[in-house]
Amino acid sequence: MKKILLACFTMLSFVMTTQAQELPLLKISDDGHYIITENQDPFFWLGGTAWEMLHRLNEEETTLYLKDRAGKGFTVIQTVILAELSGLTIPNRNGDLPLINQDPAQINEKYFSHVDFVVRQASDLGLYIGLLPTWGDKFNKKWGEGPEIFTPENAEIYGETLGRRYAGNNNIIWILGGDRIPETDQHYKIINAMARGIRKADTRHLITYHPMGGGATAALLFNEEWLDLDMFQSGHDRNVKIYELVAKSRALTPVRPVINGEPLYENIPNRFWTEDPGTWLDDADVRRSAYRTMLTGAAGYTYGCNDIWQMYSAGQQAVIQARTDWSEAIHLPGSAHMKHMKDLLVSFPWQKMINNQSLIVSENPNDLDYIVCALGSKSDFLLAYTPAGRAIELDLSNFNAQKVKAFWFNPRSGKSVKIGEYDVTNIPQFKPWAEGRGSDFVLVLMDINADYSL
């Protein structure tokens, strides 16, 4: 009996230790282009925007959302402590406001105990939290509710309070900003003070900045020592040439990993801010945005959904025509398709891919169907994404091989089909079996002797 009890105790201790094991800390690769763990493994940033999660969900709902995202291969969940939608005046689901008297120097312990729970729960599920101390309207109202509550003095106190509280949690990535660019000297002072406060207490975690859409990147706004990642927002316009935004960020110095931190949202009107927004964005838009981001050289991509960022539920006031309860919207196809993208890319040393458009010798108009192409750093594999099934003609002479094998990868199903084998002296044309909007495919070529597996 004692042996049985001892065995049970040992097993229980093992399970508890395994569940409590911290995720590895994140840092920047030596070449500055991507994120690695402290174990030197490349880290694939597949994010999800859950801006209102801390504010609007209870523990059970939070766990449902996090488990869904973890099951789909997501690695980072982006959320906000001082939320956009009346985050200072409407309590969270436990009935608590984040601040006392709307003073950033006085946090409400009850509210933050819920934040603590979410951070721990995410870690247990293998997820990092991209934690925004505040949405941008709290220092630059511009639009939205505000109010503007930050000064450089209380921003530094608030940053230090947060840094001290979460310094010991390995799964934190700090994201300053919140859909705003600083427009005055005071705004810059507030952000730098908040970063300085975090760094006083926490030197372990990466920090980046989430700007507005329209081409501004974190590194164009701030070139401070605290900025580790260059995040941009490609926004909610399907005509934005995301590959140009990535290239723009990759060209900046010093070199930083580039993250598309807010791209096209699934289930949102295209160009919703116009008088006649027209069609709605869907999973085809999400895939086009994601593959173009990654094959142009980004270190990460964040999926978003209009119903989920605001955690919309029936009976709430809908923002930007939210129309589906978040608990149902988590099953929209775009998020599942992100898992297929991640699975494909991590089959290769994706972090060493080099965008090379010159390998495409067929016509490639710079339009919605523009094809992007990336070659592995050892020239032993190639990925080319065609958003609408447009045929691809390629120069294979750059391959470090005599012969290559070719596959079509279906980004909707995650399955691949072998096309054939080709000499690198050829200039073959590859045409998928379907074309038109939503008929996107990834052409995969690899050295015939390579041991990569799809």
Phi, psi and omega in degrees: 000319180297322180294321179295315179298319180296319179296318179296318179296319179297316179295317179299317179297321180295315180299314181297319180296319181296317182293328184274353184298131183286146170294154179291147174296155180253148176210183185261140178296161183299327180275355176080003188267341184211175182260142175230161173275169177296346176270007177075013177275140176296140182251121180268112178280102168246101189262166173223132178275113176234055190308319186264010184302313182294332186272321193251344184255147172272183185297316182296316180293320178301315180297321177300312181296312183296321179295321178298314182291320177298321179293338179262013174084008177295151181238339183225132173246123183263122183213167192236135177284304176265093194287162183290315190273085180057038184293342179264346187240337177254123184295164173287185185292344176270359179087020185243141172266155185285331185235155173267122181057032181052036181252113180301342178278355181229095180275153178268113185302324182294318178297316185286341174294329175289320175301317178303315180301314182296318179299316179293317181297318178299315180299318179299333181264006178081022184249141171268150177253117170278099193261115175270120177302326182201154167284155190293340181291349180277351172233340177217091189301306176053301169214176180087200190261326188065219355281167176284111185247355188262142167236165176303326183291309183283338175295321179291320177298314180298315178299317180293323177299315180292316180301317180293321184292323187247010179301329183273355179266113185295337190266035179252136166234122182278132177234109177275175177095252182101065175061035177218151167250145176290132184244350180227166177299325179297319178299315179298319180297321180295312182295315179296325178292320179295317177296318179298319178297316177301313184293336176300322186252344187219106176251012187264338190250152178288150177231137173221190185218132180259106182267180171290167173286177176104008173111345178290136176242161181304319184286340174279337180271323184224132173237045184269162180297333183286343184278113182262327185236144177262102180260140172228166177241110181284338170086191194244050179228115186293346180272353179296133180272086186301323181299330177287325178293319178296314180300322178299315179292320181295337182276350183283155174233146357294159182288133176225153171300141183255129181237127171275096191274346174204096180260199177305128177271139171289141175067042176226146177296134176298129182053056187299340184279355180270167181292329181230079186295334174080225189290163177265147176281144185223194184295330177296320176295320179299313182295316179302315180298316185291310183293322178295323177299309188285323182281354174265352173120013178285159178264355180185161183218140180245118175285147176218154177221136184300321182285334187271322182302324182265359182048055183290137172227152180305135181101340176277160173287121182283140175253136179052044175060035173305137189225356183228131177305140184302325183293339174266325182294339177296345180263003174301149190294332186303319182292322177295325180291336176293327176297319178298318179298313181298315180301320178296309186295319183286355172288346181234165170287072187301327185292347180254007178295148178234120178298130181215091182286342183292344180287342179273114184259347176281168178299139182217073181303144182278071184227196182300336182260016181302132182268136174246149188219137178225140180248138177298153185296336177264008179055037180244000172208157181215140174235130177229129184253123176248111189294334184227028176076017177295138181296149182237127174249127190235144169271115184264005187292343178281351180292140175270064184195165175267331185214145179234154172251145187237145180221151163260127175256129181266110185287352176273331183247340184079010181256155182234154180230130179285135180267312183165194180234145188219143171287145182287352176279350180278162170234077186283159172252133180245123181232119179291169187279356178218153177215164183112173182305132180086351178265061181269149181215158173245122173276127181242121175241142177210154173311132183299338179263000182289152181257019174293147179228137178269000000 
